[in-house]
């Protein structure tokens, strides 16, 4: 028989053992989670790129991201995409915003380190926990160390392709792919007074291509910068003149409005005066005795004298209004001329800036149109012809990755998204199944299918010629059966979502665009987001600005 004290000692010893075991288990579990979060030996399979990343491919099926440079070198890492109901949509995106420290204001202030946003409605690449299967709310979670390594390598505008089946970019040549103008054709003489303020490639505008390896193209870029600088000065001068005349017009409008008010008061006084004169006339006519007639006449003389003063003021008010109207019309006409010159100068400045930026094109079989954007803003669109328009053409992303042939031509690569059948789409690909092997080579894109898609497209010569003036490394062409996604808004490159694939993450989030105060000038908009003080460290909206549009708070 055990004594009560012995039983107590045994019980306490068992409890201590259980606590130790639980603590050991939790420690091991935390260590395992940290290994998953930090990448782990099986999560990152290669660490080096030979150059800047040009495209990132996320495979839903294999839960892997592959980041490629122009030379085909690649970084691999495991990911966790959207779980069932919050599926990460298959499609074509680009990096729109980067924040090293970001917090969700929907999911319990969850930390999203090294966030790279690909839609304004809240889908992004960021560091997070990787259980080995789709588990996010639509974002693409990556290993922490990999995200930290990737973050400084990417620039805004990096093309991100999300596909169900993994695929690698492949070199492609085709007559439809735009060719650049000869290096000297678009160049102008660089003024001796022009000095570029860019001393390092990392300081370039995010949309400018890297042409440092190509002297002729670098000289062309300098000439275009000089031209853009000149156009910018002309635009600023025109804007200043237009603003000055606009202020003059505003002053003239105020004077005219004041004159109208004075005329209105004079009209009221004249009306009252005329009524007094009429009453005096009636009184005089009604007078019967000499005394009454004398009083009535005296009254009429006083009223007439007062009426003359009122009428003189009324005439003066009318003259003031007429003069104010004449001056306002003259000032408005002068401002209209200067305003037209301002619009022309600003448009010329914009075109000069656009000539330095790669062109982004999208061809939709559904709409039979070609859309063009630069610096994440629309430039123009035009009708094109696609043969056999009722047959699918697929979704293909063509990217100009570098020059070739002594910078006389561009080297293009293509990534195609395989179109799956409805049965394949409904086969439960987003269920919690673990991906065992990440160390493999993705199959290359079928160049034959991509070329066949281009073979079916006819672009009007005048449109093709216009595009050629904007073609630099970094230019891209998307061809798809799909229309442009409604996620393609302000300050956004083309977003194309494959309609046959699950879109849970998009359906759970309202579409948003960058607010006006951050996109009025897209060239300033991308410089640094920390200068805006409308949000706290969790990107929650400051109530002092609740009447203005929100930006970061729909994760």
Secondary structure by P-SEA (a helix, b strand, c coil): cccaaaaaaaaaaaaaaaaaaaaaaaaaaaaaaaaaaaccccccccccccccccbbbbbccccbbbbbcccccbbbbbbccccccccccbbbbcccccccbbbbcccccccccbbbbccccbbbbbbcccccccccccbbbccaaaaaaaccccccccbbbbbcbbbbbbbbbcccccccccccccccccccccccccccccccccccccccccaaaaaaaaaaaaaaaaaaaaaaaaaaaaaaaaaaaaaaaaaaaaaaaaaaaaaaaaaaaaaaaaaaaaaaaacccaaaaaaaaaaaaaaaaaaaaaaaaaaaaaaaaaaaaaaaaaaaaaaaaaaaaaaaaaaaaaaaaaaabbbbbbbbccccbbbbbccccccbbbbbbbccccccccbbbbbbccccccccbbbbbbbbbbbbccccccccccccccccccccccccccaaaaaaaaaaccccaaaaaaaaaccccccbbbbccccccccccccccbbbbccccccaaaaaccccccccccccccccccccccccccccccccccccccccccccccc
